[in-house]
C-alpha cells in the first residue's frame, strides 16, 4: 500500500544542478498554481556519482537541510536516485576515500569473480562493485548506509536505478584498472560534443518549421562527424565461441538466446560473477532487481520507522509489487512512446505492480508543447505521475509552455479531486490483488471486439479515459463497452458536463471533440466516486471538504466504496 502523498505529481530531470535550482522549480510550480507534491534528483546530487554521498558544493548537507525543511513545511517531498553499483576507491590515492565501499567490503557484501577476487565492473562513478544479495552481508550493510545517509538528507523515498544489474564494460574490467579511478564513462553524456540533444517529436516540423530545420541540419552534421570518427577507430569485437562438450560457458549457453548484444556480459554483470555461497549470477541474475527493492524497503523502514516505504525501481521480478512501484524506463519524446505507455501500464497491472508510470513528456530527446500538453493530461490518470527528461534537453516542466500550464491544471484538478477514489483502488489492490488501471476487455470480457482496444483504459471500474495520441489531432474515436441496448445498456456520462452519451452499437466508435488541452473522460453509470476538493498538495487536499459523484445506471442505482486511513503508517490506529 502506497503512502497518500505518492499519488501527487512528481517532477524530476537529469540536470538539476544544485539545491537552489530545485527551489526555483518548486517556486515556479507554486507561482503558476500547478500542483507539485514531490521533487526528485537524478545522479547530479551525488559526489562524483557515488551512492549515499552528496556533492559538497552543489548539494551540501547544510544547505540541503534548509531546503528540505522548507519543502516539508510546504507539504512536499524529496526523492533521490540511488544506483545499484558502489564505487571502488583508488588504492593509490589516499584522498579518494569512500567509507561506504570500505564498510561493504569488510562485511563481504559484494560479488566475486570465480577465483574469489572481487568482481569489479563499471558504472557512472567509474570502476564499481555490486551487492551480493544472495549470500553476502549486503542486506544489513545497505540498511546501515541508507539509514546513516537519511540522518544527513531527510529524503522521503527512493528511486532505484541500473538494477538489472547493469555494467558499462564486459566482465570484471576494473580488476586491473582501479588505480585509474575515478574515470569518466566510456561514452559521451547528453550535451557533450558529439552528443547534443537535437531530436524532436514527430510532426515538430509542421508546427515549428524553422526550429525543426535548424535542428535537422545540426543533427546531420553531428551524425556525419560521429560516423567519420567511428570509421577511423577500431570497433569492439565480441568473442563468440563454439560450445565444447562437457565444458560449461555461462556467457555463451549451448542454446539459442535472443540477446542482441551477443555476449551475455555486455551491458550487464557477467553471468560468471559469483556469490559468496558459490551461486553464479547466471542462475539468479533476474532476481537482482527484486532483491535490491526488498533491501531498500527494509532500509527505508529503518530510516523512517512505521512509514510505508515509497520506492520506484527500474528492474522488477514476480512479486516486486510488494516492495515497490515501477516506471517505464528511459523512453523518448515521441508520440509513439506516449501511445506505448498505455499497454505498458496495463501489462504491469497484470504483473501485480499497480504503481506504474512513465517519464511524462518523454526522457530522451526534446519534447514540444503539443506532445507535452497531451502527455501531461494522459499521465494524470496513471497511478504514478512524473515528468522527467534527460541531461541538456530543453526544459519540459509543466510551466514551460502556456498551453501546458492550462492543460496540466485542468487534468491535475480532476486527479486531485479523485484522490480518495484512487487511494481506495490501491487499498483494494493491496488487499485483494485487483487492478487499478484496467483494459476495456477486462471489464467486459465477453465482448471480443475489445481484445485489441489499447488506446483507452479504465481507471478502476468507473472512469473511462480516451486520450488523443496523434500529433495534430483535434478529435479522437472512442468505444463505449456495453452501451448498446442489446448489451445491457451501460450509461456513460461526460465528465465535464455530466450529460449521458447516446447508445452505441457493439464495436462501434464515437468521434469525440478533443481540442488541445482537453482529454475526454467519462464516468460509467452505476458507480459512486468519492471526492475531495483539490489543493496544490495532497496534505492540503486531505483537509478540504468531501463530496460524492453519483452516476446512475439504467436501473437508477449506483454504488461505490471508500477507504480512509492516516495516509502513511504501516500499522493504523483506525481506518474507515
N, C-alpha and C positions, 0 to 999 in steps of 0.2 A: 504494500500500500504506500503510495507516494504522499509526501507532505503537501499541504494545500498550496503553499507558495509555488511549487514546481509547475503548476498549471498556468501561472502568469507568463508574460512574454519575456524571452531571453535575448540579449544582444551580445554578440561576440565578433571578433575578427582577428586574424593574424596580422599584427602590425600596430596594435595599441602600444605606444612606446613607453608610457610611464603612468603613474597614478594620476597625474594632472590631466592627461588625455582621457583617462577613464571618467574623471569628474566632469569633463566637458561633455562627454557623451550622455552621462546621466542628466546633466543640466539641460541639454538640448531636448531630450525627451520630455522633461518637465515643462520646458519653455513652450513647446508645441502641443502640450496637452495630450501626449501619446503615452499610454500605459507602458511602464518598464518595471519589471519585477526583479530581473537578475542581470548582472553584468559579468561577463566571462573574460578570461585572458587565455590566449594561446601561449606558445613557448616563449614569447617576448619577455615575460616577467622573470624568467629563470636566470640564474647566474651561470652564464655560458652553457645554457640548455641542460643544466643539471637538476634532477628531481630534488624536491624538498629544500631548495636553496634559492633565495631571491637575489636578483641583481642588486647590489648595494647602492648603486647610484640611481637607477631609474625606478626601481621598485623596492626601495629601502623599507625596513620594518617599521621605523618610527613614523615615517610619512604614511605608510600603509595603515598603521593603527588609527591615525586621524581620519583617513579616507573611509575605512571600513566602519568606524564608529558613526560617522555621519550617514553612511549608506544604510546601516542597520536602523538608525534612528528614523530614517525616512521610510522604513518598512520594506527595504530592498535587500538583495542578497548577492553574494560573490561566489563564483565557481571557477577554479583554475584547472588547467590541463595538467595531467600527470602522465609522463611517458613510462614505458614498460621496461626500459633498459637503464642501467646505472653506470655512470662514468667511472673509468679506472684512472686514478691519478698517476701522473708521470713520476716514476720512482727516482728519476734523476733531477727532479725539480722540487726542492723542499717546500716552496711556496704553493705548489699545486696540491695542497692537502684537501681531502674530501672525506670527512668522518663518516658520511652515510655509507660510502663503499667500505671503509675500514670495519664498521660495525657489522655489515653484512658478511664480509669476508671472514671475520672472526667467528661467526656463528654458522658457517657452512651454508650460506643462503643462495649461492649461485651455481648454475650449471657447470658441468665439467666436460673436458674432452675425454675420449675413450681411454687415454693413458693416465687419467686422473688429474691432469693440469686444468687450470681454469679456462673455460671456453670464453673467448673474447671476440665479439663481433663489432659492428659499427652502427651507431645511430646518430642522432643530432649532435651530441656533445663531442663525438669522436669515438674512440675505441671503448666499448662498453661490455658489461656482463649482464646476465639475465637471471632473474629469480628462479629458484628451483622450488616450485610449489608442491611437488610430489613428495619429496623425502628430506629436503634440507630444512634449515631453520628460517626460511624466508617468511613464513606467515607471521610469526611473532616479531621478527625484525621489521617487517612492513608496518605492522601496527605501531610499534615503538616510534619509528621515524615519522609516520604521519601524525601521530599524537603530539610529538615534540614540535613538529612544524606548525601544527594548529595553534600551539601556545604562542607563536610569533605572528601568525597570519590567521585571523578568525574567519576562514572560509566556511561555506555552508553546504558544500557538496563536492563531488569530484568528477572530473571528466578524464576517463582512461583511454589513452590513445596508443597506437603502434602495438597492439596486443595480440597479433596473430601467432607468434610474436615475430615482429619484423626486424630485419637487419639489412644494412645497405651493402654489405660485402658478402663474399662467399666463404663459408666456413669460419674457423677461428682465426680470422685475418689479423687480429690485433695481438696475437700471442708473441710475435717477434717485433711488434711495432709500437708498444705502449710508450716508449721513450719519445715518440712523435706527438703524443697528446699534449694539449688539445688540438684536434685537426678539424678543418672545415669539411663539411660533407663533400663527397666526390662528385658533386653536380652543382649546377648553378641554382641559386634560390630565385624565386619570382622577383623581378625588378632589377636583378643584376644584369650586367651587359650580356646580351645574347639570350636573355630570358625575360624580356619585357612583356608585360601582360597586354596583349593587343587584340584579343578576340572579343566579340560581342554576340548577342543573341541573334537567332535567325530573324530576318526582316529588319534589322537595325538600319540597313542601307535604305530602306523605304521611308523611315521616319527621321533619320539623321544622315542624309546623303553625304554632306561634306566631311563630317567627322568619320563616317564609315570609310570613305575613300582614302582619307589620310591614314587611318589605322591599317587598312588593307595594304597600302603601299609600304608602310613601315614593317608590317608583318612579312611581306615578301622579301624585303631587304634583309631582315633578321634571319629568315629561313635560308636565304642564299648564303649568307655569311656562315651560318651554322653548318650547312651542308658542306661548304668548302673546307671548313676546319675538320669536320668529321672525316672527309675523304682523305685528308692528308695525315690523319692519325691512324694508329694501329687499333683496329676494333678488337673487343674482347671475344675470345672464342671459348665456349664452354665445352669441356670434355664430355664426350658421350662414350659409354663403354658397352661391351657385349657381355651379357651375363655369363658367369663361369659356374658350371655345375658344382654345387657344394660350397660355394663362396657367397656369403650374403653381402650385398652392397645396398644399403638402405637409401642412398642418394639416387640410385637407379634400380628400382624394383624390377624383377623379371616379368612384369606385366604392363599393359598399356595404362598410362596415366595422362589425362588431358591437361598437362601443365605447359602453358605457353612459354615458360622460362627454360624448359629443359631440365636442368639440374634442380632437384627439389630444395637445394640450399640457396638458390637465387632469391633475394629479397626476403629471406626468412632464416631463422636459426636453423642450422644444418640438422637433418634427421639423425645424424650420429652424435649430436650433443647428448651428454649422458647425465642422468640424475644420480644423486648420491646413493640410491639403492640399486644402481645398475640399470634402471629402466632407460631405454633410448627415447629421445624426443620423438623419433619416428612413430612410436607406439602411442604417444599421448599428446601430440602436437595440437590437435584441435581442442584440447581441454585448457590450453593456456589462458585464453580469453575468459573462460568461465572461472578459472581459479583466481585470476587477479581481481575479478569483480567480487568474488567471495571474500578474498583477503581485504579488499578495500571496504566492503560492507562492515566487516568487524573492526577495521581500523577507525572508521567514522563513528561507530558505536563507542569505541574507546575515547575518541576525541570529544564527542558530543553525546554523552550517555542518555538513553531513553528517547532520543530523537530518531525518527525513521531516516536511515541514510538515503541520500539522493545521489545516484551515480548514473552517468551516461557512458556506455562503453562502445568501443569500435568492433571488437571481436566477441562473438557470442557462441553459445552452445546450448543444447537442450537443457532447459531448467534455469537458464541465466536470468529469466524474468523474475525469479525470486529475489535476486540481488540488485538488479539494475534495469534501466531502460537502454535504448539503442538509438543512435542516429544513423542515417543512411550513408555516411562516409563522404568522401570528397567528390561531390557532384560538380556540375558545371552550369554556368549561367546560360542555359538553353531551354527553350520551350519543351523540347523532348524530355529533358530531365524533370521538369515540373510535372508533366504527364506521368512519367515513370514513378514519381513519388507515391501515387495512389496505389497501384498494385503492390509496390514495395511495402507500404504501410499495412495493407491488407494481409500480405504474407506474414508479417511479424505479428499480426493479431492472431493468426493461426498458430504461430510458434510459441504462443504464451508470453509474448513480450509486448504488452499493450502500450507502454510508454515509448512511443516511437515518433520521430520527426526527422526532417531533413534540413540541410542548410538552405534556408529560405532565401530566395533571390539568386541562389547559386554560389558555390565556393570558387571554383576555378573560372578564370576569365572575368570580364567586366559585365555587370548587369546593365540594364537600361530601365527607363522609367516605366514603360509599358509592362515588361516582364515582372518587375518588382511589384508593381501595382497589383497585378493578378495573383502573384505568388504570396504576397503578404496576406491577401484575403483568403486564399486557399488554405494556407498553413494555420490560419486562425482556428480551423476546425480539425486540426491534428492534435493528438494529445500533447506532444512535446513541440513547442513553438519557439524556434530560434532562428534569427538572422545571423549568418556567418559568411565571411569571404576571405580570400587569400591575401597574402602579403603583396603590397604595391598595386593591387587592383583599385579601381575607382571606389570611393566610399558608396555604401548602399544602405546605410541606416534609414529607418522609416521616415526620418525628417529631411532627407536629402532632396526629394522632389515634392513639389506642391501637391500633385495629384495622389502621390503615395501617402502623404500625410493624411489626406481626407479618406482614402480607401482604408488605411490602417485603422484610423479612429473608428470608422463605421464597423469594420469586422471585429475589432477588439471590444467595442461596446457590446456586441452580441455575445462574444466569447465570455467576457467577464460577467455579463448578466446571467449566463447559463453555467457559471462555475459550480453552483450546487448540483446541477444535473450531471455535469462531467465528473464531479467528485463522487457522486452516488454510483455512476457507472463504474468507476475504478474500485469502489468498495465491493461491488458485485463481482467484478473481475477477480479481485483479491480473494473473495470468499467462495466463489462458485466456479471460477475459470471461464466466465463468459467473456465475450469480446466487447471492445469499446468502439473502434471503427469497424464497420461491417459492410461486406459486399451486398449488393442488392439480392443476389441469389441466395444468400444465407437467410435473409428474412422471408424470401418467397421461393423455397427450394423446389416447388412443383412447377415452376414456370421456366421451361427450357430456353426461352428467348433471352433470359438474363445471364446465361452462362458466360458470355463474353463481355458483360457490362462492367468495364473497369474505368470509366470516365466519370462516374458518380459514386457516391457512397453514403451510407447512413452513419450518423454519429449516434450510437445507441440505437434503440428501436424507433425513435421519434423524429429525428431531424435528417432530412434528405438534402445533401449538398450537391449542387450541379455547377461546377466551376467552368469558366472559359479557359481553354488550354491551347488556343491557337492565336498566333500573332495577328493583329488587325481585326479580329472578330468582334462584332457588336451584338451577337446573339449566340445562343447555344441550344442544341437539341437535347431534351431530357426525356427519360422514360419514367413512368409513374406506376410501379408494380401494383397489381391488384385493383386498379381503379376502374376497370370496366365492370359493368353490371353483372356479367357472367362470372367474374372472378370474386364477387362478394362486395364490390362497391366501396373499396377503400377511398377515403377522402383525404386530399392533400390541401393544406392551407398555405397560401403565400405568406412568408414570414413578415413581409413589410406592410401589407395591407389587410391581412387576415381573411382575404377572400378565398373561397373554395375553388379549386380548379375544376374544369369540366371533366366528365368521364372520358377516358382514352382507351381505345381498344388494346387488347393484349399485344405486346410487341411494338406498339405504335409510339411515335415520338411527338413531343410538343416543342415547337420552337419558342424559346423564351428570350425576351429582350434582355440584353446584358451589356449596356454601355460600360466603358472603362470606369472602374470604381464601384461596380455593382456585381455581387455574387449571388445568384439565385439560390434561395433557401426555402424549404417547405417543411411544415410541421404535419406529421401524419396523424390523421384522426384517431381518436381512441386513447390519446395519451395526455398526461398532465406533467408539465415540466416545471420543477421548482426554480425560482429565480431570486436574484438579489441585486439591488441597484448597484451598477458598476462604479468603480473608482479607479484611480491611477495605479493602485497596488491592491493585492489580494487582502492584505491586512485591513485596509480601509473598506474594501468591499464587504468584508465579513461583519462590519459594524453597521451596515446600511439596511434599509427596510427589505423585507421578504415579499415575494409575490408568487403567484401561480399562473401559468399559461395553460388554459384548458382547451383542448382541441377535441370536439365531439366526433364520434364515428357515426355511421349511418343509423345506428340504433339510439343515438342521443346519449351515449355513455362515454366515459373516459376514466382511466386510472393511471397512477404513477407511484413513485416511491421516492424517499428522501433519506439520506444518511448524513448525520451531523456528529462530528467529534471536535477535539481541540485543534485538529489540523496538523499535528506534528508528533505526538507522543506514540511510542510503541505500545505502551500499556495505558489504556484510557481509564480515567476515573469515572466517566459517564459518557454515554452516547445516546443519540436519538435516532 
